[in-house]
Amino acid sequence: MTKVLIPTKPDDTHSIYVQQALDKKGHKGLLWYTADFPEQQKHTFELWDNNLYWYSRGTEFTINNNHEFDVVWVRRPRRPVLPTSIHPDDKENATNENAAFFKTFWQVIAPTAFWINPISSLQGVNCKLQQLKLAAELGLKTPETLISNDPTKIKNFIINYKEGDVIYKTLYPVFWMNENDLRLTYTKEIRLENLPSNMVLQNTPGIFQKKIQKAFELRVTYFGDHAITVKLRSQEHPKGIMDWRYIPTHELIVEAFILPDDIHKKCKALMEKFGIVFGCFDFIVTPDNDYYFLEVNEQGQFLWIEEVNPDIKMLDAFTEFLINGSRDFSWKKSNRSVSLLDFKNDMIEIQTKAMEIHKDPGMFF
């Protein structure tokens, strides 16, 4: 039986689906809601006889030592949340102490496990500029890019292109929530007259890129060396011209696609450069059949693909990857493959309960 530790947050549907699928396959997935520390969790590390042991107790688990897990899926861990009972004068020190203790976890827990992805890789791979630089060095086409908070540089970059030939993206996902809905930032065409004041530009750095003409888009999800590629027919929907995420899920057309071998090899090389074993790549394919790399998300969403096209068994592929616990992984659909729909009702029930019990500060660790 494969034992998987899943550091996550209570509203993450991916981790719940995966835990349920692992259970059905006879394996064990432990959802570790990291923001519960320290108020709802106790952790102890002991070092003696040249051995390091980890003991942990939470609302729904007990861990005996640091050799229990075969795989660690670093899904969506969140920072510790301090109890409100801490005196204001002590809050800064308590925050620093808990943060330092929390950082210790990632260096010492499950030292022999297969990590998805290794902690040492995260700082590099989550830098968008570094992604573009390395992708270009490996021979992948990338859009001409400016990342800046300098109003003059930003305006000059826009002026250098024809009207409407520059797009804007945020460096970090941005959203606003109110009682009735959730608002997100998407890729937008940007013109000089759309720009805010110089003060706003200087205080909110962003990504500005030459707009690439699209025939369609690709999402390539790597499970170790195994890739599942889907074609997103975004340009056939009026809401998807700039960003396919605008398209309502039930209206997006997603099809299986064969990635050219040279692009596949370059994606694998990029993953090796960053030291990651899982990632979701985004590409634009132009009317001239050029492939433009946009980014790789080392913990991107992938189950939505199966929601849109149930024939593409993303949940089964990922859980088999976890069970295999190796970069040298190959997956084939079979009669025993689990499906996302098998767990829909249980997922909703588990998620509702988790959000009532566990904390979620919204801040990545």
N, C-alpha and C positions, 0 to 999 in steps of 0.2 A: 504493500500500500504506500502510495506517495503522499507525503504530508507537505502542504503548501501554506506558508504564512503570507497573508494578504493585508499589508498596512493600507488603510483606506479611510474613507469618510462615510457617514451613515446614509447619505442620499445617492451614493454611487451604484447605479443599477448593474454596471458591468461586473463588479466584484460579487454581487449577490447571485447573478446568473451563473457565474463561473463556479462559485461555491456549490450551488445546487447541482450543476452538471457533474462536478467532481464527485459529489456524494452518490449520484446515480451510477457512476462508473466504479464505485467501490473505493474511492480515495477520500482524502480529508483536506478541506480548506478551512483555515481559521481566519475570520475577519477580525483584524486588529484595528479598532478605532482609536487612532493615536492621540486625538485631541482630548480623550478622557483622562490622559495623564496630566497632572498627578492626582486629581480629585477622586477619580474612580479606578485608579490602577496603582499597584505597588510593584516596583522593580528592584531587584537586588543582583549585584554582581559579586562573586567571590573568586579570589585568586589564591590558590594553594596547591602545593605539590606540582607546580608548573602547569596547572590546569585552570581554565577559566570557566565558571559556571554562571548560568543566568536563571534566576527564578522570577516568575512574574504571575501576578494574580489580577484579574479584572472582573467586571460584572458577569462575564459569560465564559471565562477560560482560566486555566491554570497551566503554566509552563514550568516544567521541572528543570530543564537545563538547555544549554545552547547547542545541543546536538540533535534536537528533535526534528528539525525541518529539513526536507530534501530540497525544497525550492522556496525562494522568497520572491514574490511578485510585488514590486514596489509600485503599487497601483496609484493611490491618491492620498498619501499620508498627510496629516495636518499637524500644525504646531500645538504644543501643550497649551491648555487653557487653565489659568489659575482661578481658584475659587474666589468669590467676591468677599469672603471673610478676611482675606489678607489685608492688613493695615496699609493704607496708602503710602506711608513712609517706608514700608518694607517691600512694596510691589516691584520696584526696579531690581533690587537684589534678588528677590525670589524669581523674577522673570529670567535673569541672567543665569542663575543656578540651574533652573529647570531646562533652559535652552542648552546649557553645557552638558547636563546629564543626558538630555535627549539625543544630542549629537553622538554621544558615546555608543548608543544602541547600534547605530549603523556600521560602526567600525568593528564590533565584536560579536554581534548575534549571528548565529548560523554560519560559522566560518567555512564550513564544507559544502554549503548549499549552492545550488545553481540560482543566480540572481537575475531577475528580469525587471530592470536592468541594473548592472553594478553601480553602486553609489558613486564610485570614483569617476564614472562616465558622465554624470548628470550635469555638472557645471559646464563642460564643453559642449555637449550636444544640445543643451537648451539655449545656447547663444545663436541667434538667427544669423548674425553676420558671419560667425565662424562656419556655420552650415553652408552658406552661399560660397564662401571662400574655398573651402575644401571641395565642395561639389564641382566648382569651376576648375580647380586644379586636377581633378580626376577626369575631366573631359565632359562633364554634364553642362548643357547650356543653362544659363541663369539670366534673369532679367537684369538690365542695368539698374543699379540700386543706389539710393542715398538714404542713410540713417543719420538723422541730425536733429538738433534743436536750434540751429542757426537760421534765423529768418531769411537772411540774405542768400545763404546757400540753397535753402529750400525754394525760394522764388526763382533763382537762377536755374535750378534744375528743371522746374516746370516750364520756364521760358524757352529752354533749349529744345523742347519738343513741340510738335503741333498741338493745337488746342484739343484737349480731351485725350491726350496720349500719356497721361501720368495717373497712377493709382496710389491710394494711401491705405496703409494697414497699421494696426497698432503692434507694438512690441510684445504686449501681454494682453490676454483676453480681457475685455472690458464689458461689464454688464450692469444694468440697473434693474432693480426689482421694485414693484409696488404691489398693492393688494390684488390687482387683477392680471398682471402680465409680467413677462421678463423681456427686457430689451437688450439686444447685443450689438456690438460693433462688427460690421462686415467690411469687406473690401469695397472701396468707393473710388470712383473717378474724381480727380481733384483738379480744379482750375484756380487761377490766381484770385478770381473774385470770390471763391469759396473759402479762402484762407481766413482764419481768425486774426486777431491782433498779433503784433510781434511779441507782446508779452506772453500771450497764450502759447504761441509757437515755441518760444524759448523754454517755457515751463512744462511742455508736453512733447518730448521727443517722439518721433515716429518714423515709419518706413515709407519711403517714396520710391516707386519703381516705374520704369517704362511699361506701358500697357502692352501685353502680348495678345495678339489675335488668337482666338480659340476656335478649333473645330469641335473639340470635346475635352474633357478632363479625365484624369486617372487618379484613383486611390490605390496605392500598392501597400499591402500589409505584410510585413515580414515576421514569420515565426521561426527564429533561427535562420537557417538558409532557405527555408521554404516560403514562397511568396504567393499570395492570392491577390490578383490584380482585377480591378473592376473599372469599367468605362462608365463615366457619368455623362449622360447626354444633356448637359446643362444648357447648351446653346439652343435647344429646341423649346425652351420654356422662357417666357418673357421676364420672369423674375430671376433667372439664373445667369443672365448675360455677364454680370460682373462677379457674382459670387453664388455658387450653387447652393449654399446654405440658406439662401432666401427662399428656395423652393420648398413648399410643404412636402413632408416626407412621402405622403401617398401619391404625389404627382411627379416625383423624381424617378427617372428611368435609369436603372443600374443593371449592367450586363457584365458577364464574365469576359475577360480580355486576356490575350497573350502578350506579355511584355517582351519587347525585343531583347534578344540575348545580350547585346552590348550594354543596354540600359540596366538590365538585371545585374550584370557583373559590376557596373559602376556603383549601383546602390549597395551591393554587398561590400564593395571596397570602402564606401563611405561609412557603413556600419562598423567595419573593422577599425577604421581610423578613430572613431569615437568610442569604440569598445562596447557597443550595445548589441543585444541579441534579439530585440523586438523593436519595431518602429513602423509608423504609418507615413508613407511618402505621398506627397501631392505633386502632380505634374499637369502642365498644360500641353496639349498636342495641337499644333497649329494647322491651318489649312494646307501648308507645305509639308506636313508630316515631320516637323521638328518637335522634339521633346524638351520642354523647359522644366527644370527642377525648381520647385517653389520652397519646400521645406520638408523636414521630417519631424514628426512628433513622437518622442520616445515612449509616451503613454497615451497615444491618441485613442479616440473612440473608434470602435470597429464593429460592434454588434448592430449598429444601425443598418449596415449593409445587408445583414440577414433579415432585418425587419422589412426592408424595401424589397428584397429578392430572397424569399425563403429557400430557394434552391442552393444558395451560396452559404454553406454551413460554417460560418465564422466561429460560433461557439464551440462546435465540436473540434475544429482545427486548433483553437487556442487551448482548450482543456487537454487535448492530446499532446500538445507542445509542453504544457506544464508537467504532465505525467511522464513524458519522455525525459525532460530535464536536461536537454542537450542542444547545443547549436546545430549539430548534425541531425536535423529533424526533417522528416518527409511525411506528408499527410495525404491520405486518400479517403474519399467519401465511401462509406459502406452502409450496409443495412442496419448496423448498430449505431450509426451516428446519431447523437442527440440533436434536438432542434430547440431553438429559442422559445418557440411557442409552448413547448412542454412545461416551461417553468414560469410562465407569465403571471398566473394568479398567485403562486407562492412568492414570487419576487415582490409584488406589490404589498403583500401582507408583511413580509420581512422588512422591507424598506420603511413602511409606516411605523412599525414597532421600533426599529432602530433609530429613527428620527425623534421618537418620543424619549428614548433612553439616553442616547449618546450625544456628544457635543460635536459641533462643526463650526470652527472659527472662520473657515473659508480661506485660510492662509496656508500655502504649501510649506512644507517643513524646510 
